[in-house]
Amino acid sequence: MTKQPRGLGRGLGALLGESDLTQIRKPVEYINKSVSTEEPRSGADIMLIPVDMIEPNPFQPRMTFDNEALEELADSIRTLGLIQPITVRRRNTDRYQIISGERRFRACRMAGMQEIPAYIRDTNDQGMLEMAIVENIQRENLDPIEIAMSYQRLIEECSLTQEQMAFRVGKKRASVTNYLRLLKLPAKIQHDLKVGLLSVGHAKVLLGLENAEIQEKLCDMVIREGLSVRQLEDRVHRLGEEGKKKEAVPQELPDDWCRLLESVGKYFRNDISLKRGNNGKGTMTIKFSSDEEVKNFLKAIENFND
């Protein structure tokens, strides 16, 4: 049995009329200007460029493309056309390179389009890199590590400061700094961030720890037990408290150290402390309340030497 097209509903129907949806959703059409026959008059012109004349962006910050999402976009393009043209630069008379819109370009190819509408811009390699990265950061659903690496590329390859780069991408400098810090995490944790097993909030907590092994163990715990950011913070806090307690436990001093403490301490009202490491190295701290205490101690040493 053939399904009848659904109406717009009583509310929308009253406003728009019971029109056929195919009439409302008419595929996008562009003025028929092709690079094969015309030259663009300005960067605002949309030109139809044959697919085989377009090449990918070598500076593309996105590392992976979701095939299922591409298929969905291709289906939409078959029905509605390409809503937003891609942006390219001219390499020579018959080659164009994508500045932004590689995902749309791939979906157009999957949809079987022979020509793709595009804006043509004049730019050098650095300008292209900057435009590609900024466009992706602002528009695409990059994972946190892709965003961090994009920021890093803007700083290193475009010679930008963090402040300049934050202005370019329309982000607060603190946000940019926090993303860049993610690149200091161990590779395993970066991977878990990329695939969505760990949130940026969790990662920020782990960045407060210096030991990479502990960071990874806590990361595994978050994934295994489904810990919230707050729960992870509590674990880290307890870990820090336990560490302080261990440091506060005084080590038992060898006999010679104890004798030294007693012998010297009697000249300074026992206001003396000794710290000894496992390797035998240590420090002695003496606090004295008067010159008289120092003179008595010095006199004792000189009498001992005599």
C-alpha contacts under 8 A as a table, 3 or more apart, distances in Angstrom:
res1	aa1	res2	aa2	distance
5	P	20	D	7.84
7	G	13	G	7.35
7	G	18	E	6.24
7	G	19	S	7.93
7	G	20	D	7.90
8	L	11	G	7.72
8	L	12	L	5.55
8	L	13	G	5.24
8	L	18	E	6.42
9	G	12	L	5.60
9	G	13	G	5.53
10	R	13	G	4.96
10	R	14	A	6.02
11	G	14	A	5.44
11	G	15	L	6.69
12	L	15	L	5.04
12	L	16	L	5.83
12	L	17	G	7.30
13	G	16	L	5.23
13	G	17	G	4.51
13	G	18	E	5.18
14	A	17	G	5.58
14	A	18	E	7.87
16	L	19	S	7.26
19	S	23	Q	7.11
19	S	24	I	7.48
20	D	23	Q	5.47
20	D	24	I	6.88
21	L	24	I	5.04
21	L	25	R	6.01
22	T	25	R	5.10
22	T	26	K	6.13
23	Q	26	K	5.60
25	R	80	L	6.49
26	K	79	T	7.98
26	K	80	L	6.15
27	P	79	T	6.16
27	P	80	L	3.83
27	P	81	G	4.80
28	V	80	L	5.87
28	V	81	G	4.82
28	V	82	L	6.44
28	V	83	I	6.33
29	E	81	G	7.25
30	Y	46	I	7.62
30	Y	117	P	7.55
31	I	46	I	7.78
32	N	47	M	7.76
32	N	48	L	7.25
33	K	37	T	7.46
33	K	38	E	6.47
33	K	46	I	7.34
33	K	47	M	5.24
33	K	48	L	5.94
34	S	37	T	5.55
34	S	38	E	5.88
34	S	47	M	5.34
34	S	48	L	4.49
34	S	49	I	6.15
35	V	38	E	5.17
35	V	39	E	6.10
35	V	40	P	7.59
35	V	47	M	6.16
35	V	48	L	6.24
35	V	49	I	5.80
36	S	49	I	7.55
40	P	43	G	7.26
40	P	45	D	5.87
40	P	46	I	7.74
40	P	47	M	6.95
40	P	120	I	7.68
41	R	45	D	6.56
42	S	45	D	5.59
43	G	119	Y	6.28
43	G	120	I	5.74
43	G	121	R	5.79
44	A	119	Y	6.64
45	D	119	Y	6.25
45	D	120	I	7.63
46	I	85	P	7.52
46	I	117	P	6.06
46	I	118	A	5.36
46	I	119	Y	5.06
46	I	120	I	7.61
47	M	117	P	5.43
47	M	118	A	5.40
47	M	119	Y	6.45
47	M	120	I	7.64
48	L	115	E	5.60
48	L	116	I	5.28
48	L	117	P	4.41
48	L	118	A	6.32
49	I	53	M	6.92
49	I	54	I	7.49
49	I	115	E	5.11
49	I	116	I	5.29
49	I	117	P	6.30
49	I	118	A	6.95
50	P	53	M	5.51
50	P	54	I	7.15
50	P	114	Q	5.79
50	P	115	E	4.18
50	P	116	I	6.36
51	V	54	I	5.53
51	V	109	R	7.37
51	V	113	M	7.56
51	V	114	Q	5.59
51	V	115	E	5.36
51	V	116	I	6.39
52	D	55	E	7.72
53	M	94	D	6.06
53	M	95	R	4.95
53	M	96	Y	6.02
54	I	95	R	6.06
54	I	96	Y	4.79
54	I	97	Q	5.69
54	I	98	I	6.97
55	E	95	R	7.40
55	E	96	Y	6.22
55	E	97	Q	4.95
55	E	98	I	6.37
56	P	97	Q	6.00
56	P	98	I	5.48
56	P	102	E	6.72
57	N	60	Q	5.30
57	N	97	Q	6.03
57	N	98	I	4.96
57	N	99	I	6.13
57	N	100	S	7.79
57	N	102	E	7.31
59	F	128	M	7.83
59	F	129	L	5.59
59	F	132	A	7.05
59	F	133	I	7.86
60	Q	63	M	7.59
60	Q	129	L	7.89
60	Q	132	A	6.60
60	Q	133	I	7.19
61	P	132	A	7.55
61	P	133	I	6.07
61	P	136	N	7.33
61	P	146	E	6.87
61	P	149	M	7.91
61	P	150	S	6.07
62	R	65	F	7.49
62	R	136	N	7.65
62	R	142	L	6.85
62	R	146	E	6.64
63	M	146	E	7.42
65	F	70	L	7.53
65	F	103	R	7.42
66	D	69	A	5.31
66	D	70	L	6.20
67	N	70	L	4.93
67	N	71	E	6.18
68	E	71	E	5.09
68	E	72	E	6.36
69	A	72	E	5.07
69	A	73	L	6.23
70	L	73	L	5.03
70	L	74	A	6.03
70	L	103	R	7.28
70	L	106	R	7.44
70	L	107	A	5.49
71	E	74	A	4.96
71	E	75	D	6.19
71	E	107	A	6.85
71	E	110	M	7.40
72	E	75	D	5.14
72	E	76	S	6.33
73	L	76	S	5.02
73	L	77	I	6.18
73	L	104	R	7.70
73	L	107	A	6.04
74	A	77	I	5.01
74	A	78	R	6.21
74	A	107	A	4.62
74	A	108	C	6.07
74	A	110	M	6.00
74	A	111	A	4.97
75	D	78	R	5.14
75	D	79	T	6.43
75	D	111	A	6.80
76	S	79	T	5.18
76	S	80	L	5.81
76	S	81	G	7.12
77	I	80	L	5.17
77	I	81	G	4.25
77	I	82	L	5.28
77	I	83	I	7.86
77	I	107	A	7.69
77	I	108	C	6.88
77	I	111	A	6.75
78	R	81	G	5.76
78	R	111	A	5.84
80	L	83	I	7.45
82	L	85	P	6.52
82	L	104	R	7.91
82	L	108	C	7.69
82	L	117	P	7.80
85	P	101	G	7.78
85	P	116	I	7.57
85	P	117	P	5.15
85	P	118	A	4.82
85	P	119	Y	6.72
86	I	98	I	7.45
86	I	99	I	7.89
86	I	100	S	6.08
86	I	101	G	4.79
86	I	102	E	7.57
86	I	104	R	7.03
86	I	105	F	7.12
86	I	116	I	7.92
86	I	117	P	6.69
86	I	118	A	4.69
86	I	119	Y	6.34
87	T	98	I	6.11
87	T	99	I	5.44
87	T	100	S	5.28
87	T	101	G	6.51
87	T	118	A	5.29
87	T	119	Y	4.68
87	T	120	I	6.00
87	T	121	R	7.12
88	V	96	Y	6.12
88	V	97	Q	5.29
88	V	98	I	4.31
88	V	99	I	4.90
88	V	100	S	6.96
88	V	118	A	6.59
88	V	119	Y	6.16
88	V	120	I	5.05
88	V	121	R	6.11
89	R	96	Y	5.59
89	R	97	Q	5.35
89	R	98	I	6.54
89	R	99	I	6.63
89	R	120	I	5.34
89	R	121	R	4.95
89	R	122	D	5.77
89	R	123	T	6.84
90	R	93	T	7.33
90	R	95	R	6.28
90	R	96	Y	4.57
90	R	97	Q	6.44
90	R	120	I	6.92
90	R	121	R	7.36
90	R	122	D	7.08
91	R	94	D	7.67
91	R	95	R	5.28
91	R	96	Y	5.27
91	R	97	Q	6.53
92	N	95	R	5.32
92	N	96	Y	7.19
98	I	101	G	6.94
98	I	102	E	6.57
99	I	102	E	7.94
99	I	128	M	6.00
99	I	129	L	7.81
99	I	131	M	6.86
99	I	132	A	5.39
100	S	131	M	7.52
100	S	132	A	5.38
100	S	135	E	6.62
100	S	136	N	7.45
101	G	104	R	5.16
101	G	105	F	6.13
102	E	105	F	4.82
102	E	106	R	6.13
103	R	106	R	5.24
103	R	107	A	6.28
104	R	107	A	5.08
104	R	108	C	6.09
105	F	108	C	5.10
105	F	109	R	6.39
105	F	116	I	7.60
106	R	109	R	5.20
106	R	110	M	6.32
107	A	110	M	4.95
107	A	111	A	6.10
108	C	111	A	4.91
108	C	112	G	6.41
108	C	113	M	5.58
108	C	116	I	7.26
109	R	112	G	5.11
109	R	113	M	5.65
109	R	114	Q	7.57
110	M	113	M	7.67
113	M	116	I	6.80
123	T	126	Q	7.99
123	T	127	G	5.63
123	T	128	M	6.04
124	N	127	G	5.28
124	N	128	M	6.01
125	D	128	M	5.04
125	D	129	L	6.08
126	Q	129	L	5.08
126	Q	130	E	6.17
126	Q	157	E	7.54
126	Q	158	C	6.28
127	G	130	E	5.14
127	G	131	M	6.09
128	M	131	M	5.16
128	M	132	A	5.96
129	L	132	A	5.19
129	L	133	I	6.13
129	L	154	L	7.99
130	E	133	I	5.33
130	E	134	V	6.01
130	E	154	L	6.52
130	E	158	C	7.01
131	M	134	V	5.25
131	M	135	E	5.86
132	A	135	E	5.26
132	A	136	N	6.16
133	I	136	N	5.19
133	I	137	I	6.11
133	I	150	S	6.17
133	I	154	L	7.53
134	V	137	I	5.15
134	V	138	Q	6.13
134	V	168	R	7.06
134	V	169	V	5.59
135	E	138	Q	5.28
135	E	139	R	5.94
135	E	140	E	7.74
136	N	139	R	5.24
136	N	140	E	5.01
136	N	141	N	7.99
136	N	142	L	7.55
137	I	140	E	6.05
137	I	141	N	7.77
137	I	142	L	6.93
137	I	147	I	6.51
137	I	150	S	7.74
137	I	169	V	7.12
138	Q	169	V	6.79
142	L	146	E	5.84
142	L	147	I	6.10
143	D	146	E	5.32
143	D	147	I	6.33
143	D	193	L	7.61
143	D	194	K	5.57
143	D	195	V	7.91
144	P	147	I	5.10
144	P	148	A	6.17
144	P	179	Y	7.13
144	P	193	L	6.75
144	P	194	K	6.47
144	P	200	V	7.18
145	I	148	A	4.92
145	I	149	M	6.02
145	I	179	Y	7.77
145	I	182	L	7.09
145	I	183	L	7.23
145	I	190	Q	6.67
145	I	193	L	7.01
145	I	194	K	6.03
146	E	149	M	5.13
146	E	150	S	6.01
146	E	194	K	7.79
147	I	150	S	5.01
147	I	151	Y	6.23
147	I	179	Y	7.24
148	A	151	Y	5.14
148	A	152	Q	6.23
148	A	176	V	7.89
148	A	179	Y	5.04
148	A	180	L	5.09
148	A	182	L	6.95
148	A	183	L	6.89
149	M	152	Q	4.90
149	M	153	R	6.12
149	M	180	L	7.53
149	M	183	L	7.62
150	S	153	R	5.09
150	S	154	L	6.28
151	Y	154	L	5.16
151	Y	155	I	6.37
151	Y	165	M	7.38
151	Y	176	V	7.35
151	Y	180	L	7.05
152	Q	155	I	5.17
152	Q	156	E	6.11
152	Q	180	L	6.88
153	R	156	E	5.13
153	R	157	E	5.40
153	R	158	C	7.27
154	L	157	E	5.60
154	L	158	C	5.11
154	L	159	S	7.03
154	L	160	L	6.43
154	L	165	M	6.83
155	I	158	C	5.73
155	I	159	S	5.24
155	I	160	L	4.52
155	I	161	T	5.99
155	I	162	Q	6.82
155	I	165	M	6.84
156	E	159	S	5.32
156	E	160	L	7.02
160	L	163	E	7.92
160	L	164	Q	5.78
160	L	165	M	5.85
161	T	164	Q	5.14
161	T	165	M	6.04
162	Q	165	M	5.07
162	Q	166	A	5.98
162	Q	173	R	6.75
162	Q	176	V	7.26
162	Q	177	T	7.54
163	E	166	A	5.13
163	E	167	F	6.37
163	E	173	R	5.97
164	Q	167	F	5.17
164	Q	168	R	6.31
165	M	168	R	4.97
165	M	169	V	6.38
166	A	169	V	5.42
166	A	170	G	5.89
166	A	171	K	5.04
166	A	172	K	5.97
166	A	173	R	5.37
166	A	176	V	6.35
167	F	170	G	5.06
167	F	171	K	6.44
167	F	172	K	7.69
168	R	171	K	7.92
171	K	175	S	6.60
171	K	176	V	6.83
172	K	175	S	5.29
172	K	176	V	6.53
173	R	176	V	5.05
173	R	177	T	6.17
174	A	177	T	5.05
174	A	178	N	6.17
175	S	178	N	5.15
175	S	179	Y	6.37
176	V	179	Y	5.25
176	V	180	L	6.28
177	T	180	L	5.13
177	T	181	R	6.27
178	N	181	R	5.20
178	N	182	L	6.87
178	N	204	K	7.73
179	Y	182	L	5.40
179	Y	183	L	7.66
180	L	183	L	5.79
180	L	184	K	7.84
181	R	184	K	5.51
181	R	185	L	7.59
181	R	207	L	7.77
182	L	185	L	5.60
182	L	190	Q	7.34
182	L	203	A	7.13
182	L	204	K	7.71
182	L	207	L	7.72
183	L	186	P	7.98
183	L	190	Q	7.33
185	L	189	I	6.33
185	L	190	Q	6.36
185	L	207	L	6.96
185	L	212	A	7.68
186	P	189	I	5.52
186	P	190	Q	6.41
186	P	212	A	6.51
186	P	216	E	7.55
187	A	190	Q	5.01
187	A	191	H	6.18
188	K	191	H	5.13
188	K	192	D	6.42
188	K	216	E	7.32
189	I	192	D	5.01
189	I	193	L	6.24
189	I	198	L	7.88
189	I	203	A	7.95
189	I	216	E	6.61
189	I	219	C	6.86
190	Q	193	L	5.06
190	Q	194	K	6.25
191	H	194	K	5.03
191	H	195	V	6.37
192	D	195	V	5.37
192	D	196	G	6.10
192	D	197	L	5.04
192	D	198	L	5.59
193	L	196	G	5.17
193	L	197	L	5.99
193	L	198	L	4.88
193	L	199	S	6.25
193	L	200	V	7.19
193	L	203	A	7.91
194	K	197	L	7.78
195	V	198	L	7.93
196	G	199	S	6.70
197	L	223	I	6.46
198	L	202	H	6.42
198	L	203	A	7.15
198	L	219	C	7.64
198	L	222	V	7.69
198	L	223	I	7.08
199	S	202	H	5.25
199	S	203	A	6.39
200	V	203	A	4.90
200	V	204	K	6.20
201	G	204	K	5.24
201	G	205	V	6.65
201	G	229	V	6.18
202	H	205	V	5.28
202	H	206	L	6.44
202	H	228	S	7.78
202	H	229	V	5.29
202	H	232	L	7.18
203	A	206	L	5.04
203	A	207	L	6.19
204	K	207	L	5.10
204	K	208	G	6.95
205	V	208	G	5.52
205	V	209	L	7.72
205	V	229	V	7.59
205	V	232	L	7.39
205	V	233	E	6.44
206	L	209	L	5.60
206	L	215	Q	5.71
206	L	218	L	7.79
206	L	219	C	7.81
207	L	210	E	7.26
207	L	215	Q	7.87
209	L	212	A	7.70
209	L	214	I	7.71
209	L	215	Q	6.65
210	E	215	Q	7.84
211	N	214	I	5.43
211	N	215	Q	6.29
212	A	215	Q	4.93
212	A	216	E	6.24
213	E	216	E	5.24
213	E	217	K	6.27
214	I	217	K	5.06
214	I	218	L	6.11
215	Q	218	L	5.30
215	Q	219	C	6.10
216	E	219	C	4.90
216	E	220	D	6.23
217	K	220	D	5.16
217	K	221	M	6.26
218	L	221	M	4.85
218	L	222	V	6.19
218	L	232	L	7.85
219	C	222	V	5.14
219	C	223	I	6.45
220	D	223	I	5.21
220	D	224	R	5.95
221	M	224	R	5.03
221	M	225	E	5.73
221	M	226	G	7.64
221	M	227	L	7.44
222	V	225	E	5.49
222	V	226	G	5.21
222	V	227	L	4.71
222	V	228	S	7.48
222	V	232	L	7.14
223	I	226	G	5.25
223	I	227	L	7.12
227	L	230	R	7.94
227	L	231	Q	5.68
227	L	232	L	6.17
228	S	231	Q	5.10
228	S	232	L	6.23
229	V	232	L	5.08
229	V	233	E	6.20
230	R	233	E	5.02
230	R	234	D	6.35
231	Q	234	D	5.08
231	Q	235	R	6.39
232	L	235	R	5.06
232	L	236	V	6.24
233	E	236	V	5.12
233	E	237	H	6.08
234	D	237	H	5.00
234	D	238	R	6.14
235	R	238	R	5.16
235	R	239	L	6.08
236	V	239	L	4.94
236	V	240	G	6.19
237	H	240	G	5.09
237	H	241	E	6.28
238	R	241	E	5.03
238	R	242	E	6.18
239	L	242	E	5.20
239	L	243	G	6.23
240	G	243	G	5.03
240	G	244	K	6.31
241	E	244	K	5.11
241	E	245	K	6.33
242	E	245	K	5.10
242	E	246	K	6.30
243	G	246	K	5.17
243	G	247	E	6.32
244	K	247	E	5.09
244	K	248	A	6.13
245	K	248	A	5.00
245	K	249	V	6.44
246	K	249	V	5.46
247	E	250	P	7.68
251	Q	276	R	7.67
253	L	257	W	5.97
253	L	258	C	6.27
253	L	276	R	7.30
254	P	257	W	5.42
254	P	258	C	6.43
255	D	258	C	5.06
255	D	259	R	6.23
256	D	259	R	5.13
256	D	260	L	6.23
257	W	260	L	5.08
257	W	261	L	6.18
257	W	274	L	7.91
258	C	261	L	5.03
258	C	262	E	6.26
259	R	262	E	5.11
259	R	263	S	5.97
260	L	263	S	5.11
260	L	264	V	6.01
260	L	265	G	7.96
261	L	264	V	5.61
261	L	265	G	5.57
261	L	272	I	7.21
261	L	273	S	7.36
261	L	274	L	7.17
262	E	265	G	5.06
262	E	266	K	6.36
262	E	270	N	7.61
263	S	266	K	5.97
263	S	267	Y	7.80
264	V	267	Y	5.79
264	V	268	F	7.12
264	V	270	N	7.82
264	V	272	I	7.88
264	V	297	F	7.76
265	G	268	F	5.24
265	G	269	R	6.05
265	G	270	N	4.06
265	G	271	D	6.41
265	G	272	I	5.82
266	K	269	R	5.45
266	K	270	N	5.61
267	Y	270	N	7.30
267	Y	293	E	6.25
267	Y	294	V	7.96
267	Y	296	N	6.89
267	Y	297	F	5.86
268	F	271	D	5.62
268	F	272	I	7.16
268	F	286	I	7.60
268	F	287	K	7.17
268	F	288	F	5.87
268	F	289	S	7.94
268	F	293	E	6.17
271	D	286	I	6.34
271	D	287	K	5.65
271	D	288	F	7.20
272	I	284	M	7.26
272	I	285	T	5.64
272	I	286	I	4.53
272	I	287	K	6.22
273	S	284	M	5.75
273	S	285	T	5.22
273	S	286	I	6.68
274	L	282	G	7.16
274	L	283	T	5.81
274	L	284	M	4.56
274	L	285	T	6.48
275	K	282	G	5.17
275	K	283	T	5.27
275	K	284	M	6.54
276	R	280	G	6.12
276	R	281	K	5.76
276	R	282	G	4.13
276	R	283	T	6.69
277	G	280	G	5.44
277	G	281	K	5.31
277	G	282	G	5.72
278	N	281	K	7.37
288	F	291	D	7.87
288	F	293	E	6.51
288	F	294	V	7.28
289	S	293	E	7.13
290	S	293	E	5.60
290	S	294	V	7.13
291	D	294	V	5.25
291	D	295	K	6.27
292	E	295	K	5.05
292	E	296	N	6.19
293	E	296	N	5.25
293	E	297	F	6.27
294	V	297	F	5.13
294	V	298	L	6.08
295	K	298	L	5.04
295	K	299	K	5.99
296	N	299	K	5.06
296	N	300	A	6.21
297	F	300	A	5.15
297	F	301	I	6.39
298	L	301	I	5.16
298	L	302	E	6.24
299	K	302	E	5.15
299	K	303	N	6.11
300	A	303	N	5.21
300	A	304	F	6.13
301	I	304	F	5.02
301	I	305	N	6.30
302	E	305	N	5.10
302	E	306	D	6.31
303	N	306	D	5.09
